[in-house]
Amino acid sequence: MRVLGIESSCDETGVALYDTEKGLLSHALFSQIEMHAEYGGVVPELASRDHIRKTLPLIDEVLAQAKLSRDEIDAVAYTAGPGLAGALLVGAAIGRSIAWALDKPALAVNHMEGHLLSPLLEEPAPAFPFISLLVSGGHTLLVDVKAVGEYEVLGESVDDAVGEAFDKTAKLLGMPYPGGPYLAAKAEQGTPDRYEFPRPMTNRPGLDFSFSGLKTFAMNTWLDSEQSEQDKADIALAFQTAVVDTLAIKCKRALKHTGHSRLVVAGGVSANKALREKLDAMPGVEVYYPRQQFCSDNGAMIAFAGAVRQQALTMLERPVFSVRPRWPLNELTPP
């Protein structure tokens, strides 16, 4: 079964073709970072308009890469949420329209489930059950994954998502948007142990996170410094180390709580080198990641999640669809 996947939840347009027998056939991605950088963050209306311009050409591109025609698509999967409502509607409208025109099934995919399942595209793929750490610009979740659709959220951020905290801290240090990668690069020039940042919510039981206070701590430390480039690097390192330590501590707790020995890490922040080194060093734990290019939003994870959730559809669905800007993982059910 060949599944066309469309991702348009925020500021990246991703399209891919996944074959349940041959694996990933082709994929293409267009990032809107350059456009939004002028405003220091994502402008929803501009994001939606750009998805309209880019989605169909990207579909043609992945079909050409795979040397297939639209008639050879067996199903269309699209991101239905969570995400920006206008951006989601673009992918949903295009995906549903193609499916209806071809008389093929259309599959509404949860964006976070796409991230959660993306490491299964790799070899070797993690076996169920496992703990999943989902870390991105909009989400920080620890999930007990028993099987596809059987998810229990064990912990989440009570304020800023970890990627959001990276970007905001980078911005207050005067770094370009999106700041996370710039902050991580600057941290490599930092002096270890010059600053000691707190590890929030690690001195109490539970698996929830809080990163807003770390951002404030970084701001106050910056204002009290001479604001040199070395100060900036040292603060970046201290901030990143505190975030990585906090995530690792909570992952260890989740693994101990469930008795699992496998950890899957996905989402944009899963590309962070320091985080990977810290988690890989945990004894007795198998850690899995998506490949670097699939850490951020992409069409491959949506095509794969749609293929996993394929259902036997014997007739066209009614010409009605909706998107869910908020769509918790624990509301999903097995396929």
MARPANU-442733 format. One record per residue: residue in one letter; y, x, z of N, C-alpha, C in turn. Coordinates in steps of 0.2 Angstrom, whole numbers, plus 5000, padded with zeros to 4 digits. Each point is the difference from the previous one (the first is absolute). Example, Ala and Ser with C-alpha at 12.3 -4.5 7.8 and 13.67 -1.06 7.14 Angstrom:
a497250665039500649965000500650045000s500549984996500650045001500549965003
***
This chain:
m499450045000500649965000500650045000r500549994995500650045000500649965003v500350035005500549965003500750044999l500549964998500750034999500349995006g500350055003500449995007500750014999i500449965003500850014999500250005008e500450055001500450015006500750004999s500349955004500850004999500349985007s499750025005500249975007500750035002c500250064998500750025002500350044994d500050075001500450044995499650044995e499449984999499650044996499549954996t500150014993499649964996499350034998g499549985002499350034999499549964996v499750024995499549964996499450054999a499449975001499450044999499449954997l499550034997499449974998499450035004y499649965003499450025004499449964997d499550044999499449984998499550005005t499649955002499650005006499450044998e499850024994499550054998500250074999k500650014997500250064998500650035004g500249965005500650025004500649994997l500550055003500749994997500150024993l500249964996500150024993500650034998s500649975003500650024998500549985005h500650035001500549985005500750024998a500549975001500750024999500549985005l500550035002500449995005500850014998f500449965002500750014999500449995007s500350065002500450005006500749984999q500349965004500749985000500450045005i499750065003500450045005500750024997e500050024994500650034998500649945000m499849944998500549954999500249985007h499549995005500249985007500450065004a499950064998500350065004500749995000e500349974995500850005000500249955006y499649965002500249955005499750025007g499650055000499750025007499449965002g499749964996499549955002499849954994v499549975001499849954995500449944999v500349984994500449944999499549954997p499849955004499549954997500149974993e500649984999500249974993499950054995l500250065001499950064995499350014999a499650005005499350025000499649944996s500249945001499749954996500150004993r500750024998500150004993499750064996d499950055004499750064997499249994999h499749965005499349984999499949964993i500549964999500049964994500050044994r500450055000500150054994499450044999k499650025006499550054999499349985000t499949945003499349985000499649994994l500249974995499749994994499950064996p500550054999499950064997499450045004l500050005006499550045004499349974998i500049935000499349974998499850024993d500450014996499950024993499850075000e500350045005499850075000499350015003v499849975005499450015003499449974996l500249954996499549984995499950054994a500550034998500050054995499650065003q500150025006499650065003499349985000a499849945002499349985000499749984994k500450004994499849984994499749935000l500349955003499849935001500649964998s499849944998500449944998500149965006r500549955000500049955006499449965000d499749984994499549965000499450035004e500050065001499450045003500150005008i500549975002500150005008499649945002d499750015006499649945003500349975005a500550035004500449975005500650035001v500549975003500750035002500149995007a500150065003500250005007500750025001y500449975005500750015001500150005007t500550045002500350005007500349935002a499849965004500349945002500450015007g499950055003500450015007499650055004p500350035005500749995002500450044995g500749995001500550044996500649964999l500450024995500649964998499949944996a500249955002499949934997500150014992g500650024998500150004993499650054996a499950055003499550054997499349984999l499849975005499349975000499949954995l500649954999499949954995500050034993v500350054999499950034993499350024998g499750045005499350014998499549945000a500149965005499649935000500149964994a500649994997500149964994499750044994i500150065000499750044994499350005000g499750015006499350005001499649944999r500349945003499749944999500149984992s500650014997500149984993499450034996i499950075001499550034995499349975002a499949995006499349975002499949934996w500549965001500049934997499950014992a500450044997500050014993499350024998l499750055003499350024999499449965002d500249955004499549965003499550045005k500450045004499650055004500249995008p499650025004500249995008500650045001a500449975005500650035003499950015007l500150065003499950025007500650025003a500249965006500550025004499850055005v500350065000499850065004500550015006n499850015006500450025005500150084999h500750015000500250074999499750055005m500049985007499750055005499350004999e499649954998499350014998499950054995g500550004995499950054994500150075003h500450015005500150075003499450015004l499849965004499450015004499450024996l499949974994499450014996500050064996s500650024999500250054995499550075001p499950025006499550065000499349994998l499849934999499449994997499950024992l500650014997500050024993499850075000e500050045005499850075000499350015001e499750064999499450025002500050065004p499650005006499649945002500449955003a499949944999500349945003499849995007p500449985005499849985007499649945000a499550005004499649955002500349955005f499849945000500249955005499650015006p500249995006500749995003500450065000f500749995001500450065001500749975003i500350055003500749995002500550014994s500549964999500550024995500750005003l500350064998500750015002500449994994l500449955000500449984994500750025002v500350054997500750035001500450004994s500549965000500450004994500849985002g500449994995500749995002500149935003g499549954999500149945003499549985005h499550045001499449985005499750065003t499849995007499650045004499549965003l499450014998499449965003499450045001l499749995006499350025001499649944999v499550004996499549954998499350025001d499649955003499350015001499749974994v499750034995499849984994499250005000k499849945001499249995000499749994993a500449974996499849994993500649974996v499949994993500549984996500249935003g500649995002500349935002499949995008e499650055003499949995007500450055004y500649995001500550045003500349985007e500050045005500349995006500650055001v500649975001500650055001500050015007l499950075002500050025007500650025002g500550024996500650035002500550004994e500749995001500550004995500650025003s500550024996500750025003500449945002v500350015006500449945003500750014997d500250054997500650004997500050044993d500350064999499950034993499350024998a499949994994499450034997500150085000v499450035000500150075000500350034994g499949984994500450024994500749985001e500249955002500749985001500350045005a499750025006500250055004500250074997f499550024996500150064996500650004996d500149954996500649994996500649995003k500049975006500749995004500250065003t499550045003500150065003500350054995a499750004994500250054995500749984998k500249944999500649984998500650025005l499849995007500550025005500150085000l499550034997500150085000500350024993g500249954996500350014994499650024994m499449975000499550024995500049944995p499950014993500049954995499449955001y500149944997499549955000499550014994p499449985002499749985006499850075004g500249995006500150065004499350035003g499549965000499450035003499750064998p499950014993499850064997500550065001y500649995000500550055002500050025007l499949965004499950025007499450045002a499449984996499450045001500150074997a500350004995500250074997500450045004k500549975003500550045005499650025006a499649965002499650015006499650075000e499850024993499650064999500450065002q500749995000500450065002500250005007g499849955004500249995007499750055005t500350015005499750055006499649965004p499450015001499549965005500350005007d499949955003500149995007500850015002r500450014996500750005002500349945003y499849944997500149935003499449975002e500049965005499449965002500249935000f499749964995500149935000499549965003p500249945003499449965003499549974995r499449995003499549964996500049935003p500349964996500249935003499349965001m500049965005499549965002499350035000t499950065001499450045001499850005008n500549995004499950015007499849935003r499849954996499849935002499449984996p499649965003499449984995500249954994g499650004996500149964994500150044994l500049974994500050034993500649984996d500649975003500649994997500450064999f500550004995500450064999500749985001s500550055001500749995000500350064998f500450004994500350064998500850005000s500349945002500749994999500350055005g499750015006500350045005500050084998l499550024996500050064998500550024995k500249954996500650004995500650015004t500149975006500650005004500050075003f499450025003500050075003500250054995a499750004994500250054995500850004998m500349945000500749994999500450045005n499849985007500450035005499950085000t499450024999499850075000500550044994w500049964994500450034995500850005002l500249955003500750005002500250055005d499550025004500150055006499950074997s499850014994499950064997500650034996e499950064998500650034996499949974992q499549964999499949974994500050054994s499650055001499950054995499449984996e499850044995499449984996499450025004q500050055005499550015004499949955005d500549975003500049955004499649944997k500249994994499749944996499350014999a499850064998499350024999499649995007d500350025005499650005007500049935002i500549964999499949935002499549964996a500050024993499549964996499350025002l499950065002499350025002499849975007a500550005004499949965007499849934999f500449974995499949934999499349984997q499950044995499349994996499550025005t500050055004499550025004499849945005a500649975003499949945005499749944996v500249994994499749944997499250014998v499950064998499350024998499550005007d500350035005499650005006499949935003t500549954999499949935002499549974996l500050014994499549964995499350035002a500050065001499350035002499749985006i500549995005499749985007499849934999k500449954997499849934999499350004996c499950044995499450004996499450025004k500150055004499450015005499949955004r500549965003499849945004499749954996a500249994994499749944996499250024999l499950064998499350034999499649995006k500350025006499650005006499949925002h500549964999499949935001499549964996t499950024994499549974996499450034999g500050075002499450044999499850024993h500549994996500050024993500150084999s499750034995500150074999500350024993r500349944997500350014993500749975001l500550044997500749985000500250014993v500349944998500350004993500850005001v500350044996500850005001500349994993a500449954999500349984994500749985001g500449994994500749995000500450064999g500649994998500450064998500050055005v500049995006500150065005499350045001s499549974997499350035000500150074996a500550004996500150064996500350065004n500249995006500350055004499550055002k500250064998499650065002499850015007a500550005004499950015007499649955003l500049934998499649955003499350014998r499950024994499350024997499750055004e500350065001499850055004499849985007k500449965003499949985007499349965001l500049954995499449955000499450044998d500050044995499450044998499750045006a500550025004499750055006499749965006m500049934999499749965006499250014999p499750025006499350025000499649934999g499450014996499549945000500349944996v500550014996500349944996500050024993e499749964996500150004993500649974997v500550034997500649984998500149994992y500249954998500049984993500849984998y500250034994500649984997500049984993p500549964997500050004993500350064997r499950014994500350064997500749995000q500450065000500750005001500449954996q499849994993500449964996499949925002f499549995004499849935002500249995007c500450045003500249995007500649955000s500450014995500649955000499749944996d500549954999499849944996499750014993n499549974998499750014993499649944998g499950004994499649954997499250015001a499850065000499350015001499749975006m500450005006499749975006500049924999i500449974996500049934999499549984996a499950044994499449984996499350015004f500050055004499350015003499949955006a500649985003499949955005499849934997g500349994994499949944997499249994997a499850064998499350014998499549985005v500250035006499649995006499949935002r500649974999500049935002499949954995q499750024994499949964995499649945002q500249944997499649945002499849964993a499549975000499749964994500549944999l500450014995500549954998499749974993t499949935000499749974994500549964996m500650005003500649964996500650035002l500549994996500750025001500349975007e500350045004500449975006500649964997r500249965005500649964998500650054999p500449984996500650044999500550005006v499850025006500450005006499850065003f500550045002499950065004500550015005s499950045005500550025005499950075002v500550035003500050075003500149995008r499850055003500150005008500450075002p500649995001500450065002499750035006r499749965005499750025006499349974999w499550055001499349984999499650045004p499849995006499750045005499350014998l499750065001499350024998499549955003n500149995007499549965003500049934998e500449984995499949934997499550004994l499850064998499550004995499349995002t499649974995499349995001499650044996p499350005001499650044995500049964994p499950044994499949974993499449965000
***
